[in-house]
Amino acid sequence: MMLHYIKSEWKKASKIQAVFITFIFLAISSFIGLGIYFANREVLEDGTQSLVLWGQLTFYYSQVLFAPMVAILTAIIMMPEFERNTLSMLKANNISISGMLKGKFFVVFALLIPVQVMLFVVYVSGMATAHIQIDHSVFVNVRWLLISMVASIPLIFIQYYICVKTRSFGQAVGISSLGAMGGFVILFINQNIGYIYPYSLPMIALRSRKLVDFSPLEFVFFIFVCLIYAMTFYHLTKKELMRK
C-alpha cells in the first residue's frame, strides 16, 4: 500500500525541475568552497589537504545552502495540493493523509540522492585537480555522505510542516534561509549547539568543521536527535494536513 503512495507522488513530482535546482545549489556551493581552498592551499600542511578540501567544499553546501534547497523541494512537492485544492477531495475519497505525507517524504529524499552523489564526484575531481592522492580515506567521506542523508530526514519534515502551516512558497524558503543563517551564527557561539539545532545537522553529519569521525556517543546522540525531530514534525505536519 505504501508503495502505491510513493509511486503516485513520484509521478506527480516535477523531477527534472527539482534535480536541476539541486545541481544549481551544488554548483554555487562548490564554486565558493573550491575557490577558497585553491586560493589558500599553498599554506596548508602536508597530509591535511584532503580534509581541508572536504571541509571547504561541504561547509557552504551543508550549512548555508542545504536547508533552502530542501525547502524549495518540499514546496515544489507540497504546494500543488493547496493550489489545486485537492486535500478535501483526497479526504473525501478516503485517501490516507499519512500515506500521502510519507510518499511526499520519500520523493524529496530520493531527489536528494543525485546531488549527494555529485557532491562526492566534485570532491574526487577536486582531489585530482589538486594532485591529492586518492586512497581508502574516501570511504570515510562516503560514510559521512550517507549519514548526511539521515540528517536530511528531520529537515524534510520540518520544511513540510512550515510549508503546510504557511501555505507559502516564499515564506517556507525564507524561514529555512533564516534557519540556515542561524546555524552559521551558532558556530561563533558554541559549535556543540549544532548537535541539537536542526538546520546544522547536515553540516554535523558531513563533519565539515570537525573533520574527524563521530565518536560512538556522538553518533548515538546525533541519531537520537534526528529521530526526535523527524517523528515530532511528521506528526505535526500530519495533524496540520488533517485540519486543512
Backbone as CSV, one residue per row, in Angstrom:
resi,resn,N_x,N_y,N_z,CA_x,CA_y,CA_z,C_x,C_y,C_z
1,MET,0.828,-1.207,0.000,0.000,0.000,0.000,0.865,1.260,0.000
2,MET,1.935,1.242,0.833,2.813,2.394,0.907,3.486,2.646,-0.431
3,LEU,3.832,1.578,-1.124,4.461,1.708,-2.432,3.544,2.426,-3.415
4,HIS,2.246,2.220,-3.277,1.272,2.897,-4.146,1.351,4.406,-3.964
5,TYR,1.442,4.864,-2.714,1.527,6.305,-2.446,2.842,6.884,-2.963
6,ILE,3.927,6.132,-2.801,5.225,6.611,-3.281,5.199,6.764,-4.803
7,LYS,4.661,5.756,-5.499,4.573,5.820,-6.958,3.689,6.980,-7.404
8,SER,2.595,7.180,-6.695,1.670,8.256,-7.045,2.328,9.621,-6.899
9,GLU,3.020,9.826,-5.780,3.684,11.112,-5.558,4.861,11.298,-6.513
10,TRP,5.524,10.206,-6.840,6.658,10.281,-7.765,6.197,10.714,-9.155
11,LYS,5.053,10.203,-9.589,4.512,10.579,-10.896,4.121,12.056,-10.938
12,LYS,3.608,12.566,-9.816,3.165,13.965,-9.781,4.320,14.954,-9.676
13,ALA,5.464,14.496,-9.185,6.571,15.401,-8.890,7.221,15.955,-10.151
14,SER,7.663,17.218,-10.048,8.420,17.851,-11.140,9.884,17.489,-10.958
15,LYS,10.236,16.291,-11.367,11.541,15.718,-11.029,12.698,16.431,-11.733
16,ILE,12.562,16.721,-13.007,13.647,17.370,-13.751,13.919,18.759,-13.179
17,GLN,12.851,19.494,-12.909,12.983,20.821,-12.312,13.679,20.733,-10.958
18,ALA,13.290,19.757,-10.153,13.850,19.608,-8.815,15.336,19.266,-8.861
19,VAL,15.703,18.315,-9.707,17.114,17.921,-9.812,17.950,19.078,-10.344
20,PHE,17.417,19.815,-11.300,18.120,20.978,-11.840,18.402,21.995,-10.729
21,ILE,17.420,22.227,-9.873,17.587,23.173,-8.764,18.678,22.699,-7.811
22,THR,18.669,21.402,-7.478,19.688,20.893,-6.558,21.086,21.036,-7.137
23,PHE,21.212,20.821,-8.446,22.528,20.938,-9.072,22.994,22.398,-9.125
24,ILE,22.051,23.324,-9.256,22.403,24.748,-9.209,22.963,25.104,-7.839
25,PHE,22.296,24.624,-6.778,22.773,24.880,-5.417,24.152,24.264,-5.208
26,LEU,24.346,23.043,-5.714,25.644,22.391,-5.573,26.719,23.159,-6.334
27,ALA,26.388,23.650,-7.519,27.363,24.393,-8.327,27.802,25.665,-7.596
28,ILE,26.845,26.359,-6.989,27.168,27.597,-6.257,28.081,27.295,-5.076
29,SER,27.693,26.301,-4.270,28.481,25.977,-3.079,29.861,25.437,-3.457
30,SER,29.929,24.669,-4.533,31.214,24.118,-4.975,32.139,25.222,-5.464
31,PHE,31.585,26.185,-6.176,32.378,27.311,-6.663,32.992,28.079,-5.492
32,ILE,32.181,28.301,-4.452,32.682,29.025,-3.278,33.719,28.193,-2.532
33,GLY,33.354,26.941,-2.223,34.245,26.095,-1.439,35.566,25.797,-2.122
34,LEU,35.507,25.409,-3.392,36.736,25.096,-4.128,37.573,26.348,-4.345
35,GLY,36.899,27.478,-4.552,37.627,28.729,-4.738,38.435,29.090,-3.509
36,ILE,37.829,28.942,-2.330,38.535,29.243,-1.084,39.690,28.278,-0.872
37,TYR,39.442,26.997,-1.168,40.511,26.004,-0.974,41.708,26.287,-1.868
38,PHE,41.484,26.463,-3.158,42.602,26.636,-4.085,43.314,27.977,-3.886
39,ALA,42.595,28.936,-3.292,43.237,30.225,-3.007,44.193,30.131,-1.818
40,ASN,43.990,29.117,-0.982,44.795,29.016,0.248,45.596,27.727,0.368
41,ARG,45.590,26.882,-0.643,46.196,25.556,-0.487,47.712,25.599,-0.310
42,GLU,48.376,26.680,-0.742,49.827,26.746,-0.617,50.285,26.829,0.833
43,VAL,49.408,27.286,1.724,49.799,27.430,3.132,49.373,26.211,3.960
44,LEU,48.766,25.216,3.329,48.297,24.039,4.054,49.446,23.080,4.346
45,GLU,49.357,22.404,5.485,50.362,21.414,5.842,50.150,20.145,5.029
46,ASP,51.236,19.452,4.757,51.147,18.180,4.034,50.321,17.184,4.836
47,GLY,49.478,16.445,4.134,48.646,15.444,4.796,47.293,15.954,5.238
48,THR,47.078,17.268,5.141,45.794,17.834,5.573,44.946,18.300,4.400
49,GLN,45.526,18.263,3.193,44.840,18.856,2.048,43.481,18.230,1.771
50,SER,43.394,16.910,1.847,42.129,16.250,1.512,41.030,16.614,2.501
51,LEU,41.382,16.685,3.790,40.391,17.042,4.805,39.953,18.501,4.668
52,VAL,40.926,19.379,4.415,40.592,20.798,4.251,39.722,20.991,3.013
53,LEU,40.052,20.279,1.944,39.235,20.349,0.728,37.806,19.904,1.031
54,TRP,37.665,18.797,1.745,36.335,18.310,2.123,35.585,19.349,2.955
55,GLY,36.270,19.922,3.929,35.632,20.904,4.798,35.150,22.126,4.043
56,GLN,36.006,22.652,3.164,35.623,23.842,2.407,34.508,23.534,1.410
57,LEU,34.579,22.366,0.780,33.588,22.006,-0.231,32.217,21.780,0.386
58,THR,32.184,21.142,1.554,30.891,20.758,2.136,30.302,21.788,3.087
59,PHE,31.106,22.708,3.605,30.588,23.626,4.622,29.478,24.520,4.080
60,TYR,29.742,25.231,3.002,28.736,26.157,2.472,27.538,25.390,1.904
61,TYR,27.806,24.220,1.363,26.727,23.372,0.861,25.799,22.936,1.991
62,SER,26.374,22.446,3.090,25.564,21.853,4.153,24.964,22.875,5.107
63,GLN,25.715,23.932,5.417,25.241,24.873,6.430,24.462,26.045,5.847
64,VAL,24.827,26.484,4.676,24.209,27.699,4.124,23.137,27.383,3.079
65,LEU,23.391,26.422,2.199,22.510,26.215,1.050,21.634,24.964,1.121
66,PHE,21.970,24.006,1.975,21.214,22.756,2.004,19.779,22.975,2.459
67,ALA,19.581,23.755,3.531,18.227,23.982,4.049,17.320,24.690,3.045
68,PRO,17.759,25.795,2.403,16.906,26.406,1.376,16.624,25.455,0.210
69,MET,17.605,24.615,-0.135,17.394,23.650,-1.207,16.294,22.660,-0.837
70,VAL,16.332,22.147,0.387,15.294,21.232,0.856,13.945,21.949,0.918
71,ALA,13.956,23.200,1.341,12.712,23.973,1.416,12.067,24.124,0.042
72,ILE,12.880,24.381,-0.976,12.365,24.512,-2.336,11.782,23.185,-2.817
73,LEU,12.487,22.089,-2.547,11.994,20.778,-2.974,10.676,20.427,-2.295
74,THR,10.591,20.636,-0.988,9.347,20.309,-0.279,8.199,21.190,-0.759
75,ALA,8.497,22.454,-1.041,7.445,23.354,-1.531,6.978,22.934,-2.923
76,ILE,7.913,22.532,-3.780,7.550,22.068,-5.120,6.616,20.862,-5.046
77,ILE,6.891,19.970,-4.081,6.106,18.747,-3.958,4.773,18.995,-3.261
78,MET,4.754,19.882,-2.259,3.552,20.059,-1.435,2.600,21.140,-1.943
79,MET,3.130,22.247,-2.440,2.281,23.392,-2.772,1.180,23.098,-3.795
80,PRO,1.417,22.227,-4.789,0.327,21.933,-5.735,-0.946,21.414,-5.065
81,GLU,-0.815,20.757,-3.903,-2.001,20.252,-3.206,-2.887,21.402,-2.747
82,PHE,-2.280,22.524,-2.399,-3.050,23.693,-1.977,-3.528,24.511,-3.175
83,GLU,-2.676,24.615,-4.188,-3.046,25.396,-5.365,-4.219,24.769,-6.109
84,ARG,-4.272,23.450,-6.128,-5.361,22.743,-6.802,-6.509,22.413,-5.850
85,ASN,-6.299,22.718,-4.565,-7.314,22.452,-3.540,-7.757,20.977,-3.554
86,THR,-6.757,20.097,-3.578,-7.060,18.671,-3.708,-7.176,17.946,-2.377
87,LEU,-6.803,18.590,-1.278,-6.817,17.899,0.007,-8.220,17.435,0.392
88,SER,-9.208,18.292,0.186,-10.590,17.924,0.528,-11.056,16.741,-0.304
89,MET,-10.686,16.745,-1.584,-11.066,15.650,-2.459,-10.405,14.341,-2.020
90,LEU,-9.134,14.432,-1.611,-8.418,13.244,-1.146,-9.063,12.669,0.104
91,LYS,-9.437,13.553,1.009,-10.083,13.096,2.249,-11.439,12.464,1.943
92,ALA,-12.175,13.069,1.021,-13.497,12.544,0.666,-13.404,11.159,0.047
93,ASN,-12.269,10.878,-0.601,-12.071,9.575,-1.231,-11.282,8.613,-0.336
94,ASN,-11.230,8.969,0.951,-10.568,8.123,1.953,-9.104,7.843,1.629
95,ILE,-8.447,8.821,1.015,-7.010,8.698,0.771,-6.284,8.978,2.084
96,SER,-5.348,8.137,2.429,-4.619,8.279,3.686,-3.699,9.502,3.650
97,ILE,-3.928,10.447,4.557,-3.057,11.617,4.658,-1.664,11.180,5.087
98,SER,-1.624,10.214,5.986,-0.339,9.688,6.435,0.431,9.071,5.272
99,GLY,-0.265,8.281,4.451,0.375,7.658,3.293,0.854,8.690,2.295
100,MET,0.049,9.728,2.068,0.423,10.787,1.147,1.671,11.513,1.637
101,LEU,1.696,11.838,2.942,2.840,12.555,3.508,4.111,11.713,3.428
102,LYS,3.992,10.441,3.740,5.165,9.561,3.647,5.636,9.447,2.196
103,GLY,4.686,9.389,1.268,5.052,9.339,-0.141,5.808,10.584,-0.559
104,LYS,5.328,11.755,-0.112,5.998,13.010,-0.434,7.385,13.075,0.195
105,PHE,7.504,12.519,1.396,8.824,12.474,2.036,9.800,11.653,1.192
106,PHE,9.391,10.470,0.774,10.289,9.605,0.012,10.676,10.234,-1.320
107,VAL,9.782,11.022,-1.911,10.105,11.698,-3.172,11.252,12.689,-2.964
108,VAL,11.132,13.545,-1.949,12.187,14.526,-1.686,13.486,13.826,-1.300
109,PHE,13.367,12.800,-0.462,14.554,12.044,-0.044,15.277,11.467,-1.265
110,ALA,14.513,10.905,-2.191,15.107,10.324,-3.401,15.739,11.394,-4.286
111,LEU,15.111,12.583,-4.341,15.635,13.662,-5.179,16.944,14.229,-4.639
112,LEU,17.224,13.987,-3.350,18.474,14.462,-2.766,19.646,13.529,-3.074
113,ILE,19.343,12.307,-3.453,20.413,11.327,-3.686,21.343,11.735,-4.831
114,PRO,20.815,12.151,-5.999,21.728,12.530,-7.098,22.677,13.666,-6.736
115,VAL,22.203,14.659,-5.987,23.078,15.782,-5.651,24.145,15.352,-4.649
116,GLN,23.825,14.399,-3.775,24.833,13.883,-2.853,25.912,13.108,-3.616
117,VAL,25.483,12.339,-4.596,26.445,11.610,-5.429,27.346,12.591,-6.188
118,MET,26.736,13.648,-6.718,27.514,14.642,-7.454,28.472,15.398,-6.543
119,LEU,28.082,15.593,-5.279,28.989,16.235,-4.324,30.259,15.398,-4.169
120,PHE,30.089,14.098,-4.091,31.255,13.218,-3.982,32.097,13.264,-5.249
121,VAL,31.443,13.311,-6.391,32.166,13.394,-7.666,32.976,14.687,-7.729
122,VAL,32.377,15.789,-7.297,33.091,17.075,-7.277,34.298,16.995,-6.346
123,TYR,34.108,16.343,-5.196,35.208,16.208,-4.229,36.370,15.418,-4.825
124,VAL,36.076,14.274,-5.414,37.127,13.447,-6.014,37.796,14.197,-7.179
125,SER,36.998,14.918,-7.958,37.554,15.704,-9.060,38.467,16.809,-8.531
126,GLY,38.049,17.417,-7.410,38.884,18.439,-6.782,40.202,17.865,-6.294
127,MET,40.150,16.652,-5.727,41.380,15.989,-5.285,42.308,15.741,-6.469
128,ALA,41.742,15.275,-7.569,42.552,15.004,-8.755,43.177,16.287,-9.299
129,THR,42.403,17.349,-9.318,42.903,18.635,-9.819,44.024,19.170,-8.938
130,ALA,43.881,18.963,-7.618,44.888,19.450,-6.669,46.038,18.466,-6.488
131,HIS,46.015,17.371,-7.257,47.059,16.340,-7.190,47.176,15.747,-5.787
132,ILE,46.015,15.517,-5.169,45.962,14.854,-3.868,45.730,13.374,-4.102
133,GLN,46.531,12.552,-3.454,46.402,11.110,-3.640,45.047,10.622,-3.137
134,ILE,44.350,9.864,-3.964,43.049,9.302,-3.602,43.286,7.912,-3.020
135,ASP,42.928,7.732,-1.748,43.144,6.446,-1.094,41.871,5.978,-0.400
136,HIS,42.008,5.016,0.503,40.847,4.421,1.166,40.101,5.411,2.048
137,SER,40.712,6.561,2.363,40.053,7.548,3.235,38.768,8.101,2.608
138,VAL,38.638,7.972,1.270,37.425,8.480,0.620,36.190,7.702,1.076
139,PHE,36.394,6.481,1.561,35.262,5.702,2.048,34.686,6.302,3.324
140,VAL,35.533,7.002,4.072,35.038,7.737,5.245,34.122,8.862,4.791
141,ASN,34.510,9.539,3.722,33.671,10.606,3.168,32.339,10.063,2.660
142,VAL,32.378,8.874,2.073,31.135,8.238,1.625,30.230,7.958,2.819
143,ARG,30.816,7.491,3.920,30.016,7.239,5.112,29.390,8.527,5.644
144,TRP,30.149,9.602,5.623,29.603,10.888,6.078,28.466,11.362,5.164
145,LEU,28.593,11.097,3.878,27.512,11.451,2.954,26.244,10.655,3.262
146,LEU,26.425,9.385,3.577,25.259,8.559,3.938,24.619,9.055,5.228
147,ILE,25.435,9.447,6.190,24.907,9.971,7.448,24.186,11.298,7.207
148,SER,24.687,12.080,6.247,24.025,13.356,5.948,22.639,13.140,5.359
149,MET,22.431,12.007,4.706,21.086,11.682,4.227,20.147,11.446,5.408
150,VAL,20.674,10.843,6.471,19.888,10.688,7.703,19.551,12.064,8.267
151,ALA,20.519,12.973,8.224,20.303,14.333,8.737,19.263,15.093,7.932
152,SER,19.075,14.693,6.676,18.082,15.390,5.843,16.649,15.027,6.237
153,ILE,16.467,13.885,6.898,15.111,13.417,7.214,14.357,14.398,8.114
154,PRO,14.921,14.804,9.273,14.187,15.788,10.089,13.984,17.106,9.368
155,LEU,14.963,17.511,8.563,14.845,18.782,7.848,13.698,18.734,6.839
156,ILE,13.522,17.609,6.181,12.426,17.461,5.225,11.079,17.615,5.925
157,PHE,10.912,16.939,7.058,9.640,17.023,7.767,9.414,18.409,8.373
158,ILE,10.473,19.057,8.835,10.342,20.424,9.354,9.862,21.351,8.249
159,GLN,10.457,21.215,7.077,10.073,22.097,5.970,8.686,21.760,5.431
160,TYR,8.304,20.499,5.484,6.925,20.165,5.113,5.947,20.819,6.078
161,TYR,6.265,20.801,7.352,5.387,21.420,8.348,5.266,22.927,8.088
162,ILE,6.398,23.581,7.856,6.375,25.024,7.589,5.581,25.322,6.324
163,CYS,5.766,24.502,5.308,5.054,24.683,4.044,3.547,24.541,4.238
164,VAL,3.143,23.511,4.988,1.714,23.278,5.233,1.142,24.385,6.118
165,LYS,1.910,24.810,7.105,1.443,25.832,8.039,1.273,27.187,7.362
166,THR,2.229,27.562,6.518,2.191,28.887,5.894,1.460,28.897,4.556
167,ARG,1.447,27.740,3.863,0.909,27.658,2.502,1.554,28.679,1.572
168,SER,2.817,28.981,1.837,3.515,29.996,1.055,4.902,29.492,0.675
169,PHE,5.154,29.453,-0.617,6.470,29.042,-1.119,7.547,29.978,-0.579
170,GLY,7.309,31.278,-0.704,8.303,32.270,-0.293,8.600,32.230,1.189
171,GLN,7.553,32.121,2.014,7.764,32.079,3.454,8.524,30.827,3.867
172,ALA,8.190,29.695,3.264,8.867,28.438,3.604,10.359,28.523,3.293
173,VAL,10.702,29.054,2.130,12.106,29.184,1.747,12.789,30.245,2.612
174,GLY,12.079,31.334,2.896,12.640,32.396,3.728,12.963,31.917,5.139
175,ILE,12.053,31.146,5.738,12.277,30.624,7.086,13.460,29.667,7.099
176,SER,13.563,28.830,6.067,14.698,27.898,6.001,16.021,28.652,5.860
177,SER,16.003,29.750,5.107,17.217,30.555,4.938,17.632,31.201,6.257
178,LEU,16.642,31.694,7.004,16.935,32.260,8.325,17.466,31.181,9.262
179,GLY,16.880,29.986,9.159,17.357,28.872,9.972,18.796,28.520,9.654
180,ALA,19.124,28.512,8.372,20.496,28.210,7.949,21.466,29.279,8.447
181,MET,21.066,30.545,8.356,21.911,31.623,8.850,22.071,31.544,10.369
182,GLY,21.008,31.096,11.036,21.087,30.901,12.485,22.146,29.880,12.849
183,GLY,22.215,28.812,12.056,23.244,27.805,12.281,24.640,28.361,12.068
184,PHE,24.767,29.265,11.104,26.055,29.905,10.841,26.479,30.733,12.039
185,VAL,25.526,31.458,12.635,25.817,32.280,13.816,26.194,31.403,15.005
186,ILE,25.515,30.270,15.155,25.774,29.358,16.274,27.232,28.905,16.295
187,LEU,27.838,28.776,15.121,29.237,28.352,15.048,30.160,29.290,15.811
188,PHE,29.787,30.566,15.884,30.618,31.552,16.572,30.293,31.632,18.061
189,ILE,29.223,30.960,18.458,28.832,30.958,19.872,29.317,29.684,20.556
190,ASN,28.835,28.559,20.060,29.225,27.258,20.607,28.879,26.188,19.569
191,GLN,29.888,25.573,18.985,29.657,24.605,17.914,28.838,23.412,18.375
192,ASN,28.906,23.096,19.668,28.179,21.933,20.185,26.666,22.115,20.115
193,ILE,26.201,23.374,20.058,24.761,23.629,19.932,24.247,23.061,18.614
194,GLY,25.124,22.989,17.627,24.741,22.467,16.318,24.206,21.049,16.370
195,TYR,24.583,20.286,17.396,24.116,18.907,17.523,22.623,18.819,17.846
196,ILE,22.049,19.911,18.329,20.608,19.912,18.632,19.852,20.942,17.790
197,TYR,20.551,21.597,16.892,19.923,22.609,16.035,19.654,21.969,14.679
198,PRO,18.394,21.832,14.284,18.066,21.033,13.090,18.717,21.509,11.801
199,TYR,18.898,22.826,11.662,19.468,23.337,10.417,20.991,23.163,10.347
200,SER,21.582,22.704,11.432,23.019,22.417,11.425,23.314,20.932,11.318
201,LEU,22.301,20.087,11.395,22.520,18.641,11.385,23.225,18.132,10.118
202,PRO,22.895,18.642,8.915,23.635,18.190,7.726,25.128,18.522,7.805
203,MET,25.456,19.694,8.341,26.861,20.085,8.483,27.563,19.198,9.505
204,ILE,26.854,18.878,10.593,27.412,17.973,11.603,27.652,16.603,10.985
205,ALA,26.690,16.129,10.187,26.799,14.802,9.568,27.982,14.712,8.617
206,LEU,28.220,15.780,7.861,29.316,15.787,6.893,30.666,16.117,7.535
207,ARG,30.652,16.416,8.836,31.877,16.717,9.590,32.644,17.870,8.964
208,SER,31.911,18.847,8.477,32.516,19.938,7.720,33.441,20.812,8.552
209,ARG,33.187,20.876,9.861,34.025,21.696,10.729,35.027,20.865,11.528
210,LYS,34.559,19.765,12.098,35.464,18.952,12.919,36.435,18.126,12.084
211,LEU,35.975,17.644,10.947,36.817,16.880,10.016,37.382,15.596,10.624
212,VAL,36.744,15.115,11.682,37.086,13.812,12.260,35.797,13.028,12.421
213,ASP,35.904,11.711,12.478,34.726,10.872,12.542,34.000,11.028,13.870
214,PHE,32.729,10.609,13.882,31.944,10.613,15.105,32.553,9.671,16.147
215,SER,32.496,10.071,17.405,32.715,9.106,18.470,31.430,8.298,18.610
216,PRO,31.470,7.105,19.215,30.230,6.321,19.376,29.135,7.101,20.090
217,LEU,29.492,7.841,21.138,28.498,8.614,21.889,27.911,9.727,21.032
218,GLU,28.776,10.423,20.285,28.316,11.484,19.389,27.324,10.943,18.372
219,PHE,27.641,9.793,17.802,26.800,9.221,16.757,25.431,8.818,17.299
220,VAL,25.412,8.173,18.464,24.137,7.771,19.076,23.290,8.993,19.379
221,PHE,23.905,10.039,19.923,23.169,11.270,20.240,22.645,11.919,18.968
222,PHE,23.466,11.934,17.929,23.074,12.521,16.646,21.840,11.810,16.074
223,ILE,21.864,10.486,16.061,20.733,9.712,15.551,19.493,9.948,16.402
224,PHE,19.669,10.036,17.703,18.548,10.286,18.618,17.886,11.627,18.317
225,VAL,18.698,12.661,18.128,18.167,13.995,17.826,17.418,13.978,16.494
226,CYS,17.993,13.347,15.487,17.333,13.246,14.179,15.984,12.545,14.301
227,LEU,15.950,11.478,15.085,14.723,10.703,15.270,13.641,11.530,15.957
228,ILE,14.024,12.260,16.986,13.061,13.082,17.719,12.459,14.162,16.824
229,TYR,13.311,14.881,16.100,12.822,15.927,15.199,11.933,15.342,14.104
230,ALA,12.366,14.226,13.512,11.609,13.631,12.409,10.231,13.182,12.869
231,MET,10.166,12.482,13.985,8.881,11.988,14.484,7.968,13.131,14.901
232,THR,8.535,14.120,15.576,7.740,15.267,16.043,7.116,16.020,14.882
233,PHE,7.921,16.368,13.890,7.404,17.188,12.797,6.609,16.371,11.785
234,TYR,6.833,15.070,11.739,5.956,14.224,10.936,4.536,14.274,11.494
235,HIS,4.402,14.099,12.790,3.076,14.092,13.423,2.439,15.488,13.389
236,LEU,3.251,16.529,13.565,2.710,17.894,13.489,2.208,18.211,12.080
237,THR,2.962,17.781,11.077,2.543,18.019,9.684,1.284,17.238,9.359
238,LYS,1.239,15.997,9.790,0.053,15.179,9.567,-1.171,15.805,10.223
239,LYS,-1.013,16.273,11.444,-2.117,16.916,12.165,-2.585,18.175,11.446
240,GLU,-1.626,18.955,10.955,-1.960,20.196,10.258,-2.683,19.904,8.941
241,LEU,-2.260,18.852,8.230,-2.917,18.471,6.981,-4.355,17.999,7.239
242,MET,-4.570,17.326,8.336,-5.913,16.839,8.669,-6.871,18.003,8.946
243,ARG,-6.304,19.129,9.386,-7.131,20.301,9.708,-7.491,21.105,8.482
244,LYS,-6.710,20.958,7.419,-6.914,21.793,6.229,-8.201,21.393,5.488
